[in-house]
Every structure is written in C-alpha cells, then in structure tokens.
Amino acid sequence: MKIAVLQLDSKLRQPERNIATANALLATNPPPLDLDLLVLPELAFTGYNFPSAEAIAPYLEPTAAGRTTQWAITTAKRLRCHVVVGYPEISGVSTALNGSLTEQPLTTERHYNSTVTVSPTGEIVSHYRKAFLYYTDESWASEGPVGFSTTQIDGLGKTSFGICMDINPYQFTAPWDAYEFADQAVKSESELVVLSMAWLTHVPIEEMLAKPMDQELGTIAYWVERFAPVIEATRMGKDVVVVFANRIGVEKNEVESITTKLGQVIPLGDSVCYAGSSCVMRFSGGEVGIYDMLGGAEEGLLVVDTDEVIRHWGVTGGRDR
C-alpha cells in the first residue's frame, strides 16, 4: 500500500490560504500515480487553536458537505486515491456505528471535531467524530456520540480512525493503562489505523524552528507507548499499519487560560507549537518499525510504500502531550 501524509503549517482562520498551500504542495511534490491513501491533519484547513465556540463559528462546515469535503472529493478523484482530512463540523445528520452517514436530523445543533474519508471515486466511505476531547476542543466541540470507529473500506481493509487526543487516557484522568483507543483497535482487528492530529510539542519554539528537519523523537515514542496493546497483539496476530498525520507551526493563544469540563483552570502561554514528525509505522511480531518521518517543523509530503523495507526498528521512551 502506498500512503501519503500532507504535513501542513495551517494558519488560523485562513482556510482558503491553507487549501491553496495543500494544492501547491501536491503540485510541486506529486504523489505516485498508484497512491492508495492521502491523510491530512486535524482541522487541516481552519487551523486548530480556537479559544471559543464563537471564534470557530464562522469556520464550521456542514456534515461532509463543506469546503473541506469538497476539496477531499476533488482531490480523491484527481489522485485516484482515498483521502482523509479533518474539519470542524456543524451537525445536520448523525453518524452510525460503522462510520457511515444516516439521515437522522438532530433536534439540537452540535459541533464536532471530525474527519471525513473519501474514496477514489469521490464517495464518502467513513465519517468520524473525535471521542476524547483536548481542553481546546472542549471550548466548542461535543464528544463524538458513538465512540471510536472502525470501518471496512475497499482497498484499505479494516480501518480504525482517530483524532489526536483519542489515543490518550480519557481527559487525562483515566488510568495510563486503560488504552481505550488501542484496545478498540485490537478488538475490531484493525489492519490500518489512521490518525489526523494537531499534537503539541514540549520542545521550545525557537529550538523547533531552528532545526525544522529534526523529528520530535520524544513525541513519536509517546505515540508508540499509547499503542502497547496493538503492538502486543501482533505477536500472535496480523501486522498493523499506523498513520500519524500531524501538523506544524505556531499559533497564538488569544486567552490567558481555559477552564476544562472538570473545572480545571489551564494557564496558557503566548503561543502553542505543533510537533510535526508525521510518520507511518508498522507493528509486527511485537515490534515497531517506522517507514519514514517528516521533520518537526517541515512542511511537506511524506510518501511511503508499505511493501518496501522499513527504515527504523525499535522505538521506546516517551513524553506526554
């Protein structure tokens, strides 16, 4: 399988600019003609760091029908591949357990942090709503009502979808070893896991920007740790390919603090910086292999062929978000 990840420096409140950047990157770094899957980050075209429901309201998109979905449909048809991309959803229909859309209008308007998956023919084959919200999401989004999603997709196989915080313990209050997302991937016998992300770095901004091609190895190791049950299951079961599609860049904080649903007041600094380091991994025989990675501040397109030799084996250690 040939997989591409488009790692963007998305600018907050500039969707048209971000779409133009995505198109330019795909034009200057054309993916192979036989590409199977293209994955973009969480809230790929709107930016992520919105401080409130009021702030994000002008950028919400109707369920699988807004500018992001239209871009995904056009791009999927043009590249003849599946496309997964994150967007801020204003609900008009509900989502079934298998990730497909059903015509069941909700009685009240709801907002979700979502991804849409489009087939090479332009059909919507899966729609996922983030289940575990980061505190930034809590200011405007509802938890996905059906939890984690695994869908059988022609050409991809059994695919589990997640968004960033989904791989962490619920609200950072669940036990470390709850492994809610990873356990679901094991139970559903997923062959492919696709994660759209806006994962933050703990490295100082100046250091990240000074060495854009360096990966944030502590973050990558943490991602691996959150998949411990999946890795262990491959000792006796099938291999699992995992796609981590993160973003890069810096976004200003527009408020001094934010209060979580648990009543915790989280002080914010001047800015947030994203960890980049998008990568594609294979879990096999209880071990971890990484096909390739992008840098922590590198905007670009990563393309890997999962039939080729893995470049890096064995990742340990970690750092939380």
C-alpha positions as CSV (number, residue, x, y, z in Angstrom):
1,M,0.0,0.0,0.0
2,K,1.2,3.5,-0.9
3,I,0.4,6.1,1.8
4,A,1.0,9.8,1.7
5,V,0.8,12.3,4.6
6,L,0.5,16.0,3.9
7,Q,2.0,17.9,6.9
8,L,0.8,21.5,6.9
9,D,1.6,24.7,8.6
10,S,-2.1,25.7,8.8
11,K,-2.8,29.3,9.5
12,L,-5.7,30.0,11.9
13,R,-8.8,31.4,10.3
14,Q,-7.3,31.2,6.8
15,P,-9.0,28.2,5.1
16,E,-8.6,29.4,1.5
17,R,-4.9,30.1,2.1
18,N,-4.4,26.7,3.7
19,I,-6.2,24.9,0.8
20,A,-4.0,26.8,-1.7
21,T,-0.9,25.6,0.2
22,A,-2.1,22.0,0.2
23,N,-2.7,22.2,-3.5
24,A,0.7,23.7,-4.1
25,L,2.5,21.1,-2.1
26,L,0.7,18.3,-4.0
27,A,1.6,20.0,-7.3
28,T,5.3,20.5,-6.5
29,N,5.6,17.1,-4.9
30,P,3.3,14.9,-7.0
31,P,2.5,11.6,-5.3
32,P,2.8,8.4,-7.2
33,L,0.0,7.6,-9.7
34,D,-0.8,4.4,-7.8
35,L,-1.2,6.1,-4.4
36,D,-3.8,4.4,-2.2
37,L,-4.2,6.9,0.7
38,L,-3.6,10.5,1.4
39,V,-4.0,11.7,5.0
40,L,-4.1,15.3,6.3
41,P,-4.1,16.7,9.9
42,E,-6.8,17.6,12.3
43,L,-8.7,20.7,11.3
44,A,-6.4,20.9,8.4
45,F,-7.7,24.0,6.6
46,T,-9.1,26.1,9.5
47,G,-6.2,25.9,12.0
48,Y,-6.7,24.4,15.4
49,N,-6.3,26.9,18.3
50,F,-9.7,28.5,18.5
51,P,-10.5,29.9,22.0
52,S,-14.3,29.6,22.0
53,A,-17.4,28.4,20.1
54,E,-17.9,32.0,19.0
55,A,-14.4,32.1,17.5
56,I,-14.8,29.0,15.4
57,A,-18.4,29.5,14.4
58,P,-17.7,31.2,11.0
59,Y,-15.5,28.2,10.0
60,L,-17.8,25.4,10.9
61,E,-18.8,23.2,8.0
62,P,-22.0,21.1,7.4
63,T,-21.5,17.4,7.9
64,A,-19.5,16.0,5.0
65,A,-20.7,18.8,2.8
66,G,-18.4,21.9,3.3
67,R,-15.3,23.2,1.7
68,T,-13.0,20.5,3.3
69,T,-15.2,17.7,2.0
70,Q,-15.4,19.2,-1.4
71,W,-11.6,19.5,-1.6
72,A,-11.3,15.9,-0.5
73,I,-13.7,14.7,-3.2
74,T,-11.9,16.7,-5.9
75,T,-8.5,15.6,-4.7
76,A,-9.5,11.9,-4.3
77,K,-10.9,11.8,-7.9
78,R,-7.8,13.6,-9.3
79,L,-5.3,11.4,-7.5
80,R,-7.5,8.3,-7.7
81,C,-6.9,7.5,-4.0
82,H,-8.6,7.6,-0.6
83,V,-8.4,10.9,1.2
84,V,-8.8,11.5,4.9
85,V,-8.9,15.1,6.3
86,G,-10.0,16.8,9.5
87,Y,-12.5,19.6,9.7
88,P,-14.8,21.4,12.3
89,E,-18.4,20.1,11.8
90,I,-21.7,21.6,12.5
91,S,-24.1,18.7,12.6
92,G,-27.1,18.2,10.3
93,V,-27.1,14.3,10.4
94,S,-26.0,11.7,12.9
95,T,-23.3,9.1,12.4
96,A,-23.9,5.4,12.5
97,L,-21.7,2.9,14.4
98,N,-19.9,1.8,11.3
99,G,-18.9,5.4,10.5
100,S,-21.4,5.8,7.6
101,L,-23.8,8.7,7.5
102,T,-27.5,8.3,8.1
103,E,-30.3,10.7,7.5
104,Q,-31.4,11.4,11.1
105,P,-31.6,15.1,11.8
106,L,-30.6,16.1,15.4
107,T,-33.0,18.1,17.4
108,T,-30.3,20.5,18.6
109,E,-27.3,21.9,16.8
110,R,-24.0,20.2,17.7
111,H,-20.4,20.8,16.8
112,Y,-17.7,18.1,16.4
113,N,-14.1,17.8,15.6
114,S,-14.3,15.4,12.7
115,T,-12.6,13.6,9.8
116,V,-14.2,12.6,6.5
117,T,-12.9,9.8,4.3
118,V,-13.5,9.9,0.6
119,S,-12.9,7.1,-1.9
120,P,-11.1,7.4,-5.2
121,T,-14.5,7.7,-7.0
122,G,-15.5,10.6,-4.7
123,E,-17.8,8.7,-2.4
124,I,-17.9,9.3,1.3
125,V,-16.9,6.0,2.9
126,S,-16.4,7.0,6.5
127,H,-17.1,9.9,8.8
128,Y,-15.6,10.1,12.3
129,R,-16.2,12.4,15.3
130,K,-13.5,12.8,17.9
131,A,-14.4,11.0,21.0
132,F,-11.8,12.2,23.5
133,L,-11.5,16.0,23.6
134,Y,-8.5,18.0,24.4
135,Y,-9.2,21.1,26.5
136,T,-9.0,23.3,23.4
137,D,-11.7,21.2,21.8
138,E,-13.9,21.4,24.9
139,S,-14.4,25.1,24.3
140,W,-16.5,24.4,21.2
141,A,-17.0,20.7,20.4
142,S,-19.1,17.8,21.7
143,E,-17.7,14.4,22.2
144,G,-18.4,12.0,19.3
145,P,-21.6,10.2,20.4
146,V,-20.6,6.7,19.1
147,G,-17.1,6.5,20.4
148,F,-14.2,5.1,18.3
149,S,-14.9,3.9,14.7
150,T,-13.6,1.0,12.6
151,T,-14.8,0.6,9.0
152,Q,-14.2,-2.0,6.4
153,I,-13.0,0.0,3.3
154,D,-12.4,-1.5,-0.1
155,G,-8.7,-1.1,-0.9
156,L,-7.7,-0.3,2.7
157,G,-9.2,-3.1,4.8
158,K,-10.4,-2.8,8.3
159,T,-9.5,0.8,9.2
160,S,-9.7,2.5,12.6
161,F,-10.0,6.3,12.7
162,G,-8.8,8.6,15.5
163,I,-8.0,12.2,16.1
164,C,-5.1,13.2,18.2
165,M,-6.3,13.2,21.9
166,D,-8.2,10.0,21.2
167,I,-5.0,7.9,21.9
168,N,-4.6,9.5,25.4
169,P,-6.3,8.3,28.6
170,Y,-9.8,9.9,28.7
171,Q,-9.5,13.5,30.0
172,F,-6.0,12.5,31.3
173,T,-7.9,11.1,34.3
174,A,-8.3,7.5,33.2
175,P,-5.5,5.1,34.2
176,W,-2.5,5.2,31.9
177,D,-3.0,1.5,31.1
178,A,-6.7,1.9,30.1
179,Y,-5.6,2.2,26.4
180,E,-9.1,2.9,25.3
181,F,-8.4,3.6,21.7
182,A,-5.7,0.9,21.3
183,D,-7.9,-1.7,22.9
184,Q,-10.7,-0.9,20.4
185,A,-8.3,-1.3,17.5
186,V,-7.4,-4.7,18.8
187,K,-11.0,-5.8,19.4
188,S,-12.0,-4.7,15.9
189,E,-9.0,-6.5,14.4
190,S,-7.9,-3.3,12.6
191,E,-5.4,-3.7,9.8
192,L,-4.9,0.0,9.4
193,V,-5.1,2.9,11.9
194,V,-5.4,6.5,10.6
195,L,-4.8,9.4,12.9
196,S,-5.3,13.1,12.0
197,M,-3.5,15.2,14.6
198,A,-2.7,18.7,15.9
199,W,-0.2,17.4,18.5
200,L,1.7,19.9,20.5
201,T,5.5,19.9,21.2
202,H,7.2,20.3,24.6
203,V,10.4,21.5,22.8
204,P,10.9,25.3,23.0
205,I,9.6,27.0,19.9
206,E,12.9,28.5,19.0
207,E,14.6,25.1,19.0
208,M,11.9,23.6,16.8
209,L,12.1,26.3,14.2
210,A,16.0,26.3,14.3
211,K,16.1,22.6,13.3
212,P,13.0,22.1,11.1
213,M,14.1,18.7,9.7
214,D,14.7,17.1,13.2
215,Q,11.9,14.8,14.4
216,E,10.4,15.2,17.8
217,L,11.5,11.8,18.9
218,G,10.0,12.0,22.4
219,T,6.6,12.6,20.9
220,I,7.0,9.7,18.5
221,A,8.0,7.4,21.3
222,Y,4.9,8.6,23.3
223,W,2.7,7.7,20.4
224,V,4.2,4.3,20.3
225,E,3.6,3.7,24.0
226,R,-0.1,4.5,23.6
227,F,-0.4,1.6,21.2
228,A,1.1,-1.0,23.5
229,P,-1.9,-3.4,23.3
230,V,-1.9,-3.3,19.5
231,I,1.9,-4.0,19.4
232,E,1.5,-6.9,21.8
233,A,-1.4,-8.3,19.7
234,T,0.8,-8.5,16.7
235,R,2.9,-11.2,18.4
236,M,0.2,-13.7,17.6
237,G,-1.9,-11.8,15.0
238,K,-1.6,-9.8,11.9
239,D,0.6,-6.7,11.3
240,V,-1.0,-3.3,11.8
241,V,0.0,-0.2,9.9
242,V,-0.5,3.2,11.7
243,V,-0.5,6.6,10.0
244,F,0.3,9.6,12.2
245,A,-0.7,12.8,10.3
246,N,0.4,15.7,12.4
247,R,0.8,19.4,11.6
248,I,3.5,22.0,12.2
249,G,3.7,25.7,13.0
250,V,2.9,28.2,15.8
251,E,-0.5,29.6,16.7
252,K,-1.1,32.5,19.2
253,N,-3.2,32.0,22.3
254,E,-6.0,34.5,22.4
255,V,-6.9,33.9,26.0
256,E,-4.8,33.7,29.1
257,S,-6.4,30.5,30.4
258,I,-9.0,27.9,29.7
259,T,-11.3,26.0,32.0
260,T,-11.9,22.3,31.3
261,K,-15.1,20.4,31.8
262,L,-13.7,19.1,35.0
263,G,-13.3,22.6,36.3
264,Q,-9.5,22.8,36.0
265,V,-8.1,26.1,35.0
266,I,-5.3,25.6,32.5
267,P,-3.0,28.7,32.2
268,L,-1.8,29.3,28.6
269,G,1.4,30.9,27.4
270,D,1.7,33.3,24.5
271,S,1.6,30.6,21.8
272,V,1.3,26.9,21.1
273,C,3.7,25.0,18.8
274,Y,3.0,21.7,17.0
275,A,5.3,18.7,17.0
276,G,5.1,17.7,13.3
277,S,7.1,14.5,12.9
278,S,4.3,12.8,10.9
279,C,5.2,9.2,10.2
280,V,4.0,5.8,9.1
281,M,4.6,2.8,11.3
282,R,4.2,-1.0,11.1
283,F,3.6,-3.0,14.2
284,S,4.8,-6.6,13.5
285,G,5.6,-9.5,15.8
286,G,5.5,-7.3,18.9
287,E,8.0,-4.8,17.4
288,V,7.7,-1.3,16.0
289,G,9.0,-0.2,12.6
290,I,8.9,3.2,11.1
291,Y,8.9,3.5,7.3
292,D,9.8,7.2,7.3
293,M,9.2,10.5,9.1
294,L,8.9,14.2,8.4
295,G,10.7,16.8,10.5
296,G,9.2,18.6,13.5
297,A,8.8,21.9,11.6
298,E,8.9,20.6,8.0
299,E,6.0,21.4,5.7
300,G,5.8,18.8,3.0
301,L,4.5,15.5,1.7
302,L,5.6,12.1,3.1
303,V,5.1,9.1,0.8
304,V,5.8,5.5,1.9
305,D,5.3,2.1,0.3
306,T,4.4,-0.4,3.0
307,D,5.8,-3.2,0.7
308,E,9.2,-1.7,1.0
309,V,11.9,-2.1,3.6
310,I,11.3,-0.4,7.0
311,R,14.0,2.2,7.8
312,H,13.8,2.3,11.6
313,W,13.1,-0.5,14.0
314,G,12.5,-0.3,17.8
315,V,11.2,2.9,19.4
316,T,10.9,3.3,23.1
317,G,10.6,6.1,25.7
318,G,8.0,8.8,25.7
319,R,6.6,12.2,26.6
320,D,3.0,13.2,27.2
321,R,1.2,15.9,25.2
